[in-house]
Amino acid sequence: HAIKMAALANMNAVTLGSRVAGRNVAARSSSVAARPARATVVVRAAATTERKFNFSAGPACLPLDVLEEMKEDLVNYKGTGMSVMEMSHRGKDFMKIASEAEADFRELVGIPDNYKVLFLQGGASSQFAAIPMNLAPEGGVADFIVTGAWGKKALEEAGKYMDTNVVATSKASNFSTIPPVSEWKLTPGAKFVHICSNETIGGVEFKDIPDTGDVPLVADMSSNYLSKPIDVKRYGVIYGGVQKNIGPAGMAIVIVRDDLIGKTNPNCPTMFDYQLMADNESMYNTPPCYTMYASGLVFKKLLKMGGLEAVEKLNQAKAKLLYDAIDGSDGYYVSPVQPEYRSLMNVPFTLSGGEDLEKKFLKEADALGLESLKGHRSVGGARASIYNAMPVEGVQTLVDFMAEFKAKN
C-alpha cells in the first residue's frame, strides 16, 4: 500500500505536458510572450526511473544513444571479454580506440597536419600553468582579455610564471559584454594572447576570432568546444576540458601548433611538457582511458550528424528558443548579457521579482525534473546550460515551464 501511494504521489507531481525526458510536450511555445496571461499547462511527473533534463554547466548531459552504447559495452567491450576500464592502455584494443578518437576528432574539427592533438589529464585548469611553461619558457609577457571568471583564473595562474598584461576587461560591466577589439592595447612582442571563447558563468561568447597578428592566439574553449566550426589555423593553442560538451570529466583536449612546442620552462613538470606528451601520443603514463573512449563515441556521433556546421545550426535554434522566451516575457525574466555576445551554450537569467521568487522558480523546476538550473554562486539567479547533448525538447520544456510559472506568479 505504501509503495502504491508513493507511486500515485509521484505521478501527481508537476511536469510540463510531458514526462520530462524523451516525451512529446503538449504545450508548445516559441516564446513566453506568446503565452496567454492565464495559460494552463497539463502536467504530470516523471517516474523515478526516467531521465531528467540536465541543465548543469558541467559535468553535463551526454547524448543518450552514446550512454546506451557505453552501457551495452560496459562489461564486455565489443566481445573482448573486458571493460574499457580494465584494458591496458598499450594493448591493441585500447590503442585502436585511442587512434580512432584522434582521427575522428581531427576530421570533425578540420585540424591541419602542423598541429598536435593531446589528450591530457587535469582538465582545462591545468593548462593555465602548462601554457606559459610551454609557450614562454624564459618568461616574457602574455596579454589577457578578461571577460569572466575563467579568463581571470587563467590570468592569475600564468602570473606565477611570467609577466601578464590585461589588455581589455569587461569587469566594469560585471562581465556582461566583450570589449571591442579596437580598444585592446596589445603588447608588442607578447608571447601569446589569451581569451576564454565562452565564459560558462557569465554566459558571454566571442562571435568572431580576434586578429592578433604574429602573436599566437590561445583560447580556452571548455564550454563551447565542438559547438560550432573552429578555424584552427587562426589559433596557436586551443584547449578545453571535455566535461561540458564532449564527455565525462577527467580530461582536457589541447590542439597546439608544432612550432610552439619543444622548448619548455626548466622547471616544467613532466606531465605539462607538450613535446613529451606529443612524442608519446598522450600516453607517457596511463591516460584517462574511459574518458577518451566516451569522447571518441561523441566524435563519431557528431560526424554522423553532419559535422560542426550541422551542430551549430541546432545549437542556434535551441538558444533562440530560450532567449526569445526571456526577451518576450515583458521583463519578467532578464538576461544580463549584451545581446550580440550571448552564449549559445550557457544562458544566465534572473527574475525581476527578486530572490524569493527565484528560489521558488528553482524549487519548482527541480521538482519537474529540470535539473541544475541554479545560477553560479558568484552571480545568483538561474542558468541553463544547453550544450550539444541537450535536446530541443529539453529547452522547449523549460520554456513551457517559464511561461506557466510567469502566469501563476
C-alpha positions, 0 to 999 in steps of 0.5 A, a space after each residue: 500500500 505504501 509503495 502504491 501511494 508513493 507511486 500515485 504521489 509521484 505521478 501527481 507531481 508537476 511536469 510540463 505536458 510531458 514526462 520530462 525526458 524523451 516525451 512529446 510536450 503538449 504545450 508548445 511555445 516559441 516564446 513566453 510572450 506568446 503565452 496567454 496571461 492565464 495559460 494552463 499547462 497539463 502536467 504530470 511527473 516523471 517516474 523515478 526511473 526516467 531521465 531528467 533534463 540536465 541543465 548543469 554547466 558541467 559535468 553535463 548531459 551526454 547524448 543518450 544513444 552514446 550512454 546506451 552504447 557505453 552501457 551495452 559495452 560496459 562489461 564486455 567491450 565489443 566481445 573482448 571479454 573486458 571493460 574499457 576500464 580494465 584494458 591496458 592502455 598499450 594493448 591493441 584494443 585500447 590503442 585502436 580506440 585511442 587512434 580512432 578518437 584522434 582521427 575522428 576528432 581531427 576530421 570533425 574539427 578540420 585540424 591541419 597536419 602542423 598541429 598536435 592533438 593531446 589528450 591530457 589529464 587535469 582538465 582545462 585548469 591545468 593548462 593555465 600553468 602548462 601554457 606559459 611553461 610551454 609557450 614562454 619558457 624564459 618568461 616574457 609577457 602574455 596579454 589577457 582579455 578578461 571577460 569572466 571568471 575563467 579568463 581571470 583564473 587563467 590570468 592569475 595562474 600564468 602570473 606565477 610564471 611570467 609577466 601578464 598584461 590585461 589588455 581589455 576587461 569587461 569587469 566594469 560591466 560585471 562581465 556582461 559584454 566583450 570589449 571591442 577589439 579596437 580598444 585592446 592595447 596589445 603588447 608588442 612582442 607578447 608571447 601569446 594572447 589569451 581569451 576564454 571563447 565562452 565564459 560558462 558563468 557569465 554566459 558571454 561568447 566571442 562571435 568572431 576570432 580576434 586578429 592578433 597578428 604574429 602573436 599566437 592566439 590561445 583560447 580556452 574553449 571548455 564550454 563551447 568546444 565542438 559547438 560550432 566550426 573552429 578555424 584552427 589555423 587562426 589559433 596557436 593553442 586551443 584547449 578545453 576540458 571535455 566535461 561540458 560538451 564532449 564527455 565525462 570529466 577527467 580530461 582536457 583536449 589541447 590542439 597546439 601548433 608544432 612550432 610552439 612546442 619543444 622548448 619548455 620552462 626548466 622547471 616544467 613538470 613532466 606531465 605539462 611538457 607538450 613535446 613529451 606528451 606529443 612524442 608519446 601520443 598522450 600516453 607517457 603514463 596511463 591516460 584517462 582511458 574511459 574518458 577518451 573512449 566516451 569522447 571518441 563515441 561523441 566524435 563519431 556521433 557528431 560526424 554522423 550528424 553532419 559535422 560542426 556546421 550541422 551542430 551549430 545550426 541546432 545549437 542556434 535554434 535551441 538558444 533562440 528558443 530560450 532567449 526569445 522566451 526571456 526577451 518576450 516575457 515583458 521583463 519578467 525574466 532578464 538576461 544580463 548579457 549584451 545581446 550580440 555576445 550571448 552564449 549559445 551554450 550557457 544562458 544566465 537569467 534572473 527574475 525581476 521579482 527578486 530572490 524569493 521568487 527565484 528560489 521558488 522558480 528553482 524549487 519548482 523546476 527541480 521538482 519537474 525534473 529540470 535539473 541544475 538550473 541554479 545560477 553560479 554562486 558568484 552571480 545568483 539567479 538561474 542558468 541553463 546550460 544547453 550544450 550539444 547533448 541537450 535536446 530541443 525538447 529539453 529547452 522547449 520544456 523549460 520554456 513551457 515551464 517559464 511561461 506557466 510559472 510567469 502566469 501563476 506568479 
